[in-house]
Amino acid sequence: MEQKKVKRKIRSYPIVVLSVFFAGLFGVMLIYISYYSYAHRQVLMNNSYNTRQQILVKQNSRGTIYSRDGDVLAYSQVDESGAETRVYPYGREFAHVVGYSTHGRAGIEYMANYYLINTSIDLSDKVALDTKGVKYPGDNCTSTLDVALQEVAFNALSARKGAVVVSDPTTGEILAMVSKPDFEPSSISAEWDSLLQDKSPDAKLLNRATQGLYPPGSTFKIVTALAYIKDHPSDYDNYRFTCSGRFTIDDESISCFHGETHGSEDFTSSFANSCNSSFANIGTGISRKVFKTTLDQLLFGKDLPLDMLYSKSRAAIDESTSVGDVMQLSIGQGATAMTPMHLNMITCAIANKGVLMKPYLIQQIKSADGRVIKSYSPEVCRHLMTQEQAATLTGMMEAVVEQGTASRLKGLSYTCAGKTGSAEFNSSSSDSHAWFTGFAPADDPKICVTIIVENAGSGGSFAVPIAKRIFDAYFGAE
């Protein structure tokens, strides 16, 4: 009898162990699902399949979006029948960055959607509104956007296609973001089908600032210069080159913009003059491993610390990369492609002593009765370079203004550091995008500006004047 009892215990032991194991596993899964649902509640709420959104939209009136100074950028208007219409007072000026609240949403309307359709008013206020049969007011969003700078950037870009990003390099706040061609957000529903069916290269719904991929041209020489400094830390300042307007190695050639001859140059003057020949030579003198490491550190092909929709920039090199492709990479051509936002982030890191702050567009979320629900503050993202490397690049970018291709920013009431670019985008050397990226004041940066003007030509001729208008507006210069 005793033997039978022992046998039963032995047989039941694995069942008990498995039961305990699966019960524990189920418990862990429940904890993980609960944590994930809480941590990603905004993403889950924004999912178009989440019917909870529709319940909240019927119950709450969508909150208001404000600029950093309290200007209304988007609000909901309710008519006598209770129908709600989203209104955008500044129209096209903030089209991409503020976005729209229908058809999947975009911009801040997407980023702050969780709060805009929720309400945080007191229970007593809810009861009072219930008795009137009125919707609860949604939470309001205060953005980092500056209306004055946005208007200047919008008007300066005029009818050209392109993008402008303006940010504070010390905090990561995005002060302005413009993309053209644009659209009228108030009539997005009526125009939606035609915008989607538009086969022209306009791509009006595309936010070129964060999603537009362009050859960076000579602005990429910032990256090449950093890689060279890393590879030649003790002797980069001894670099010398004589530019004849063309550089050839292994039957591969690179020409300077419009065949210009720069003559005798050092490292800084090669950068200031934006000499393609010299930088093709510099690029071939950089260890492939160091160049690749630099690209990785600067987040090429990587996820960016952005809460908005964006495209990943492309730039690659390894031991199998041909000399010709290395030369093209070194001057920002070939297969290399960047978004203006990514270039702005690298420029901000240079201005901020090598430290990249996380870019952000939302300052605060407040309830309709003024209580702060959530605040966003500056957040260190990562170190893209050392303080010494950032200082060296700043000095080189100052030389671009003082003696190089951005001389239109010279002799102003404020000092600037920057880099221009003329990026060829097809086989014709006459077709190029105009770039500028830079910051001011050079010795104590407060504002960083990145600009691309599609098919405009020289960065110094077309992008720099736009940058000047933005800098002037920021510093109150005439």
C-alpha positions in Angstrom: 0.0 0.0 0.0 2.8 2.4 1.0 4.6 1.6 -2.3 1.4 2.6 -4.3 1.2 5.9 -2.5 4.8 6.7 -3.2 4.3 5.8 -6.9 1.3 8.2 -7.1 3.3 11.0 -5.6 6.2 10.4 -8.0 3.7 10.4 -11.0 1.9 13.6 -9.8 5.2 15.6 -9.1 5.8 16.6 -12.8 2.2 17.7 -13.2 2.5 20.0 -10.1 5.8 21.4 -11.4 4.3 22.1 -14.8 1.2 23.7 -13.3 3.3 26.0 -11.1 5.5 26.9 -14.1 2.6 27.8 -16.4 0.8 29.6 -13.6 4.0 31.7 -13.0 4.4 32.2 -16.8 0.8 33.4 -17.0 1.4 35.8 -14.1 4.5 37.2 -15.8 2.6 37.7 -19.0 -0.1 39.5 -17.3 2.4 41.8 -15.6 4.2 42.5 -18.8 1.0 43.2 -20.8 -0.2 45.6 -18.0 3.2 47.3 -18.0 3.4 47.5 -21.8 -0.2 48.8 -22.1 0.6 51.6 -19.6 4.0 52.5 -21.0 2.7 52.5 -24.6 -0.7 53.8 -23.9 -0.3 56.7 -26.3 0.8 54.5 -29.2 -2.1 52.0 -28.5 -4.6 54.9 -28.2 -3.4 56.3 -31.6 -3.9 53.0 -33.3 -6.7 53.3 -35.9 -8.2 50.0 -34.8 -8.6 51.2 -31.2 -12.4 51.9 -30.9 -11.7 53.7 -27.5 -10.7 56.7 -29.6 -14.2 57.0 -31.1 -15.8 56.9 -27.6 -13.5 59.7 -26.4 -14.2 61.8 -29.5 -17.9 61.6 -28.8 -17.5 62.4 -25.2 -14.8 65.1 -25.3 -14.1 68.1 -27.5 -10.6 68.0 -29.0 -8.2 70.2 -27.1 -6.4 73.3 -28.4 -2.7 73.5 -29.6 -0.8 76.6 -28.7 2.5 78.1 -29.7 5.2 78.7 -27.0 3.8 82.3 -26.6 0.2 81.3 -26.3 -0.9 81.8 -29.9 -3.7 79.4 -31.0 -2.4 77.0 -33.7 -5.4 74.6 -33.8 -8.8 74.5 -32.0 -12.2 72.9 -32.3 -15.2 74.9 -33.2 -18.6 73.5 -32.3 -21.7 74.7 -34.2 -25.3 74.9 -33.0 -26.0 71.3 -33.9 -23.0 70.1 -31.9 -20.9 69.3 -35.0 -17.2 69.8 -34.4 -14.8 71.4 -36.9 -11.1 71.6 -36.5 -9.7 75.1 -37.3 -6.1 76.1 -38.1 -5.8 80.0 -37.8 -2.4 80.1 -39.5 -3.4 77.8 -42.3 -0.6 76.6 -44.5 2.2 78.2 -42.4 2.1 75.4 -39.8 0.6 72.7 -42.1 3.2 69.9 -41.6 4.4 70.6 -38.1 1.0 71.1 -36.5 -0.5 68.6 -38.9 -4.2 67.5 -39.1 -6.5 65.5 -36.9 -8.2 63.3 -39.5 -7.1 60.5 -41.9 -4.6 59.0 -39.5 -3.4 62.4 -38.2 0.0 64.0 -38.6 2.3 66.4 -36.8 1.6 67.6 -33.3 -2.1 66.5 -33.8 -0.7 63.0 -34.0 1.9 63.3 -31.3 -0.4 64.9 -28.7 -3.6 63.0 -29.8 -3.7 60.9 -26.6 -4.1 64.1 -24.5 -6.1 66.1 -26.9 -9.0 63.6 -26.9 -8.8 63.0 -23.2 -10.0 65.3 -20.5 -8.6 66.0 -17.0 -11.2 68.5 -15.7 -12.6 67.9 -12.2 -15.5 65.6 -11.6 -17.7 68.5 -10.5 -17.1 70.2 -13.8 -18.0 67.1 -15.6 -21.3 66.8 -13.8 -22.1 70.5 -14.6 -21.4 69.9 -18.3 -23.5 66.7 -18.2 -26.5 68.6 -17.1 -26.1 70.9 -20.0 -25.5 68.1 -22.5 -22.2 69.6 -23.4 -19.0 67.7 -24.3 -16.1 67.7 -21.9 -13.2 70.0 -23.0 -10.1 68.0 -24.0 -6.6 68.7 -22.6 -4.6 71.4 -24.3 -1.1 71.2 -25.8 1.5 74.0 -25.6 4.2 73.5 -28.3 7.8 74.8 -28.6 7.0 76.6 -31.8 7.7 80.3 -32.2 5.1 82.0 -34.5 7.4 84.8 -35.5 10.2 82.5 -36.6 7.7 80.2 -38.3 6.3 83.0 -40.4 9.7 84.3 -41.4 10.9 80.8 -42.4 7.6 80.2 -44.3 7.8 83.6 -46.2 11.5 83.3 -46.9 11.1 79.9 -48.6 8.4 81.6 -50.7 7.2 79.5 -53.6 10.2 77.2 -53.6 10.1 73.6 -52.7 12.2 72.7 -49.7 12.3 72.7 -45.9 13.5 74.7 -42.9 14.3 73.5 -39.4 15.0 76.0 -36.6 15.9 74.7 -33.1 17.6 75.6 -29.8 20.8 73.5 -29.6 21.0 73.8 -25.9 17.6 72.4 -25.1 16.4 70.5 -28.2 13.3 72.6 -28.6 12.1 72.9 -32.2 11.3 76.6 -32.8 10.1 76.4 -36.4 9.6 73.7 -39.0 8.5 74.5 -42.6 8.0 72.1 -45.5 6.9 73.1 -49.1 4.8 72.4 -51.1 2.2 72.5 -48.4 -1.6 72.1 -48.0 -4.5 73.8 -46.3 -5.1 71.8 -43.1 -8.6 73.1 -42.5 -9.8 71.5 -45.8 -7.7 68.3 -45.6 -10.8 66.1 -45.6 -12.2 67.6 -48.8 -8.9 67.5 -50.5 -7.7 64.1 -49.2 -8.4 62.0 -52.2 -6.8 64.5 -54.7 -3.7 64.8 -52.4 -3.3 61.1 -52.4 -3.8 60.7 -56.1 -1.5 63.5 -57.0 1.3 62.0 -59.2 3.4 65.1 -59.5 6.7 65.4 -57.6 5.0 67.9 -55.2 4.2 65.3 -52.6 2.4 67.9 -50.5 1.6 65.6 -47.6 5.3 64.7 -47.2 7.1 66.6 -44.4 10.3 67.3 -46.2 12.0 68.5 -43.0 11.8 65.0 -41.4 11.0 62.7 -44.2 12.6 64.2 -47.2 15.9 62.4 -48.2 18.3 64.5 -50.2 22.0 64.3 -51.2 23.6 66.6 -48.6 26.3 67.8 -50.9 29.0 69.9 -49.2 27.2 70.1 -45.8 28.3 66.5 -45.4 31.9 67.8 -45.3 31.1 68.4 -41.6 31.0 64.6 -41.3 34.0 63.9 -43.4 36.0 66.6 -41.5 35.0 65.0 -38.2 36.1 61.5 -39.4 39.5 63.0 -40.6 40.0 64.7 -37.2 39.3 61.4 -35.4 41.7 59.5 -37.7 44.4 62.1 -37.6 44.1 63.6 -34.1 47.6 64.9 -33.9 48.3 66.2 -37.4 45.0 67.1 -39.1 46.0 70.8 -38.8 49.1 70.1 -40.9 47.0 69.1 -43.9 47.9 70.8 -47.2 46.5 70.5 -50.7 46.8 72.3 -54.0 43.5 72.4 -55.9 43.5 72.5 -59.7 39.8 72.3 -59.9 39.9 68.5 -60.3 41.2 65.5 -58.3 41.9 62.1 -59.9 42.9 58.8 -58.3 42.7 55.3 -59.8 41.0 56.7 -62.9 38.2 58.2 -60.6 37.8 62.0 -60.7 36.0 64.7 -58.7 35.6 68.3 -59.9 35.0 71.4 -57.8 31.7 73.2 -58.1 31.6 74.8 -61.5 35.2 73.8 -62.1 36.6 76.4 -59.7 40.3 76.3 -58.9 41.1 77.0 -55.2 44.9 76.8 -55.3 46.9 76.1 -52.1 44.7 75.2 -49.2 45.0 73.9 -45.6 42.3 71.8 -43.7 40.2 74.8 -42.7 40.4 76.7 -46.0 39.4 73.5 -47.8 36.3 73.4 -45.7 35.6 77.2 -45.9 35.9 77.2 -49.7 34.0 73.9 -49.9 36.7 72.4 -52.1 35.5 69.1 -53.6 38.9 68.1 -54.8 40.5 68.6 -51.4 37.8 66.7 -49.6 37.9 63.8 -52.1 41.6 63.6 -51.2 40.8 63.9 -47.5 38.1 61.2 -47.7 40.5 58.7 -49.3 43.0 59.4 -46.5 40.6 58.3 -43.8 40.6 54.8 -42.4 37.5 52.9 -43.6 36.9 51.7 -40.1 37.1 55.2 -38.6 34.8 56.6 -41.3 32.3 53.9 -40.6 32.4 54.4 -36.9 31.9 58.1 -37.3 28.8 57.4 -39.5 27.4 55.1 -36.9 28.1 57.6 -34.1 26.2 60.3 -36.0 23.2 57.9 -36.4 23.3 57.3 -40.2 21.0 54.4 -40.9 20.0 54.3 -37.2 16.9 55.2 -35.3 16.7 58.9 -34.5 15.5 60.2 -31.1 12.4 61.7 -32.6 8.7 61.3 -31.7 7.5 62.4 -35.2 7.5 60.5 -38.4 11.0 60.5 -40.1 13.2 58.8 -42.7 16.6 57.3 -41.8 19.5 59.0 -43.5 21.8 56.9 -45.7 25.6 56.8 -45.8 27.7 53.7 -45.8 31.4 52.6 -46.2 33.3 49.4 -45.6 36.5 47.7 -46.8 34.8 46.8 -50.1 33.7 50.4 -51.0 35.4 51.5 -54.2 37.7 54.5 -54.2 35.2 56.3 -56.5 32.4 55.7 -54.0 34.6 56.9 -51.1 35.3 60.1 -53.0 31.6 60.7 -53.7 30.7 59.9 -50.0 33.3 62.4 -48.8 31.5 65.3 -50.6 28.0 64.2 -49.8 27.1 62.8 -53.2 26.6 59.3 -54.7 24.3 57.1 -52.6 24.4 59.4 -49.6 21.1 60.9 -48.5 20.0 62.9 -45.4 17.0 64.6 -44.0 17.2 68.3 -43.0 16.2 67.3 -39.5 19.1 64.9 -39.1 21.6 67.5 -40.4 20.1 70.0 -37.9 20.6 67.5 -35.1 24.3 67.1 -36.0 24.7 70.8 -36.3 23.1 71.3 -32.9 25.5 68.8 -31.3 28.4 70.8 -32.7 26.9 74.0 -31.3 26.3 72.3 -27.9 29.9 71.1 -27.3 29.3 67.7 -28.8 26.1 66.9 -26.9 22.9 66.1 -28.8 19.8 67.1 -26.9 16.6 65.2 -27.7 14.6 67.3 -30.2 11.0 67.9 -29.0 7.9 69.9 -30.1 5.7 69.8 -27.0 6.3 71.8 -23.9 3.3 71.1 -21.7 -0.1 69.5 -21.5 -2.7 71.3 -19.5 -6.2 70.6 -18.5 -8.9 73.0 -19.7 -9.0 74.6 -16.3 -5.2 75.3 -16.4 -3.7 72.5 -14.4 -0.4 71.1 -15.7 -0.9 67.4 -16.6 2.6 66.8 -18.1 5.7 68.8 -18.8 8.5 68.1 -21.2 12.0 69.3 -20.4 15.5 69.2 -22.1 16.9 65.7 -22.2 20.4 64.7 -23.1 20.3 62.2 -25.9 23.9 61.2 -26.5 27.4 62.6 -27.2 28.1 62.7 -30.9 31.6 63.9 -30.5 34.1 65.3 -27.9 34.0 68.9 -26.8 37.4 69.4 -28.5 36.2 68.0 -31.8 33.1 70.2 -31.6 35.2 73.3 -30.9 37.4 72.5 -33.9 34.4 72.1 -36.2 32.9 75.3 -34.9 36.1 77.2 -35.8 36.0 75.7 -39.3 32.3 76.7 -39.6 33.2 80.2 -38.5 35.8 80.3 -41.3 33.0 79.5 -43.8 31.3 82.7 -42.8 34.4 84.9 -42.4 36.3 83.8 -45.5 34.3 81.3 -47.4 31.0 80.5 -49.1 28.6 81.9 -46.4 30.2 85.4 -46.4 26.7 87.0 -46.5 26.5 86.3 -42.8 29.7 88.2 -42.1 29.9 91.5 -40.3 26.5 91.4 -38.7 25.5 92.4 -35.1 25.8 88.7 -34.2 28.4 86.1 -35.2 27.5 82.9 -37.2 29.1 79.6 -37.9 27.8 77.4 -40.7 28.3 75.3 -43.8 26.8 75.7 -47.2 26.1 73.0 -49.8 25.2 72.7 -53.4 24.0 69.1 -53.9 23.8 67.7 -57.4 20.9 65.4 -57.8 21.2 64.2 -61.4 23.8 63.9 -64.2 23.6 67.6 -64.9 26.1 69.6 -62.7 23.8 72.6 -63.2 20.9 70.9 -61.3 21.6 71.2 -57.5 19.8 71.7 -54.2 20.9 74.7 -52.1 21.8 73.9 -48.5 22.8 75.8 -45.4 23.2 74.6 -41.8 24.6 76.7 -39.0 24.1 78.5 -35.7 24.5 81.8 -33.9 26.0 83.4 -31.9 29.1 81.3 -32.8 30.6 81.6 -29.3 27.4 81.1 -27.4 24.8 79.3 -29.7 21.2 80.0 -29.1 19.6 79.1 -32.4 20.4 76.5 -35.1 19.0 76.8 -38.6 19.0 74.2 -41.4 17.7 74.9 -44.8 17.3 73.1 -48.1 15.9 74.8 -51.3 15.2 72.2 -54.0 16.8 72.8 -57.4 17.9 76.3 -56.5 21.6 76.1 -57.2 24.3 77.4 -54.8 23.8 77.2 -51.1 25.6 80.5 -50.6 23.3 82.3 -53.1 19.9 80.8 -52.1 20.0 79.2 -48.7 22.2 81.6 -46.8 19.9 84.7 -47.4 17.0 82.7 -45.9 19.2 81.8 -42.9 20.0 85.5 -42.5 16.4 86.5 -42.4 15.7 83.9 -39.7 18.8 84.9 -37.6 17.8 88.6 -38.0 14.3 87.9 -36.8 15.6 85.9 -33.8 18.1 88.6 -32.7 15.9 91.5 -33.6 18.4 92.8 -36.2 17.4 95.2 -39.0 
